Amino acid sequence: MKETIIKILSDIRPEFDFTQDVDFIEAGMLDSFDIVTLVDAIEEECGVAILGSDILPENFCSINAIFKTIEKSKV
């Protein structure tokens, strides 16, 4: 699953290395439009529905945070 997340992120913003251990938002790697695009791609690729209340920067600031958001959306 984490490889899928990295691929989606790299498709959205190919100029960045998303394997780095940094906060993607604080580092300027993702902006609000990128997060909307990311949510759409995750929902399509992973077959989940992410709640609007879960679309917060802290849920998309790292691979682990994104993974946890996807897992929560499966319930």
Secondary structure, 3 states (H helix, E strand, C coil): CHHHHHHHHHHHCCCCCCCCCCCCCCCCCCCHHHHHHHHHHHHHHHCCCCCHHHCCHHHCCCHHHHHHHHHHHHC
